[in-house]
Amino acid sequence: MSQIQELFLKGKSLLENTSHPNLEAKLLLLKCVSLTEEQFHTCPDHKLSRVQEKHFYKLISRRLAGYPLPYLTGVKEFWSIPFSVFPGVLIPRPETELIVEKTIELSSQGDETIVDIGTGCGNIAISLARELPKARIVATDTSKKALKTARLNAFKQQIPVIRFARGNLFSPLRRLCLERKCDFIVSNPPYVSKEEWAKLPEEIKNHEPKGALMAGKSGLEIIKKLVQGALLYLKPGGYFLVEIGFGQEDKVLSFFNPSWEEVNFFKDLAGISRLALGKIPS
Ligand SMILES: C[S@@+](CC[C@H](N)C(=O)[O-])C[C@H]1O[C@@H](n2cnc3c(N)ncnc32)[C@H](O)[C@@H]1O
């Protein structure tokens, strides 16, 4: 039996080549014991059983072999909410919070109809539901696994109001008769090109779902369809918000035809143009 503090120091040193050895060792330890983060800090003498210790070292070795931390812990925080994540479902990224931030900023009464296309683990839809409890939210995805995870997250966060629907791009909206009924259509779609995919870190390429990241040869195929299709489903005065990749701003701008009243781009914290925002006339 080893003390938690001792194992933490060993774990930290084994993980020294990861970007956050302290945090990673702590999160992996917490995965193996039933302690809160506070107890972790206040009970350095807490003893782990042999089985727990073995489990901890097994997680460390998988992490060192390049397995993503959130798939090992089963959790990734987004908008200060812990989201369950599983292999086969994309791990939410912090830059995607920009979509949530802008949608809240643009919402006037908070009771709008919002559609999230390609919801993944439900991070955007659930964060919006938390901030705008009167909104009617529909979240879609083609992936069964993603929708199952998103439903689980909505249940864990006690958010019963989101309607989940499976299908390609706008097909669930057509089924739900949402033509000209949406105040917001938001999406973080796949936008990685074939060339960029080849250069992604092994940790992503080997473990995260390709279908959640790559969109054809150019990376722009899905964004183009979303820009074109959104016009049919937005109410007059409605907004379309879509996350884009590095260097895609000019191409994405060319997809917005003159039916759009306004198109703007917003940068993420790294200064990269990350969000395209279109508004249709009122
Ligand atoms: C980049 S991930 C985003 C997931 C999540 N919204 C987030 O922000 O982390 C894109 C998601 O879109 C889904 N997707 C891919 N192609 C799609 C399509 N044609 N129609 C609907 N969803 C799609 C994928 O399954 C994946 O969950």
The ligand as a MOL file (V3000), in Angstrom:
LIG
                    3D

  0  0  0     0  0            999 V3000
M  V30 BEGIN CTAB
M  V30 COUNTS 27 29 0 0 0
M  V30 BEGIN ATOM
M  V30 1 C -15.6680 18.8300 -34.5760 0
M  V30 2 S -16.8550 17.7200 -33.8650 0 CHG=1
M  V30 3 C -17.6470 18.8300 -32.7190 0
M  V30 4 C -18.2590 18.1580 -31.5440 0
M  V30 5 C -18.7260 19.1370 -30.4610 0
M  V30 6 N -19.7980 19.9930 -30.9440 0
M  V30 7 C -17.5680 19.9940 -29.9620 0
M  V30 8 O -17.6350 21.2210 -30.1030 0
M  V30 9 O -16.6140 19.4400 -29.4140 0 CHG=-1
M  V30 10 C -17.9930 17.5460 -35.1740 0
M  V30 11 C -19.1950 16.6770 -34.8620 0
M  V30 12 O -20.0260 16.6840 -36.0280 0
M  V30 13 C -20.4950 15.3850 -36.3030 0
M  V30 14 N -20.7100 15.3160 -37.7540 0
M  V30 15 C -19.8120 15.0160 -38.7240 0
M  V30 16 N -20.3910 15.0710 -39.9380 0
M  V30 17 C -21.6870 15.4330 -39.7190 0
M  V30 18 C -22.8150 15.6410 -40.5790 0
M  V30 19 N -22.6990 15.5150 -41.9070 0
M  V30 20 N -24.0020 15.9770 -40.0250 0
M  V30 21 C -24.1190 16.1060 -38.6700 0
M  V30 22 N -23.0950 15.9090 -37.8240 0
M  V30 23 C -21.9000 15.5840 -38.3270 0
M  V30 24 C -19.4150 14.4550 -35.7850 0
M  V30 25 O -19.9400 13.1880 -35.4870 0
M  V30 26 C -18.9080 15.2280 -34.5580 0
M  V30 27 O -19.5920 14.8340 -33.4050 0
M  V30 END ATOM
M  V30 BEGIN BOND
M  V30 1 1 1 2
M  V30 2 1 2 3
M  V30 3 1 2 10
M  V30 4 1 3 4
M  V30 5 1 4 5
M  V30 6 1 5 6
M  V30 7 1 5 7
M  V30 8 2 7 8
M  V30 9 1 7 9
M  V30 10 1 10 11
M  V30 11 1 11 12
M  V30 12 1 11 26
M  V30 13 1 12 13
M  V30 14 1 13 14
M  V30 15 1 13 24
M  V30 16 1 14 15
M  V30 17 1 14 23
M  V30 18 2 15 16
M  V30 19 1 16 17
M  V30 20 1 17 18
M  V30 21 2 17 23
M  V30 22 1 18 19
M  V30 23 2 18 20
M  V30 24 1 20 21
M  V30 25 2 21 22
M  V30 26 1 22 23
M  V30 27 1 24 25
M  V30 28 1 24 26
M  V30 29 1 26 27
M  V30 END BOND
M  V30 END CTAB
M  END
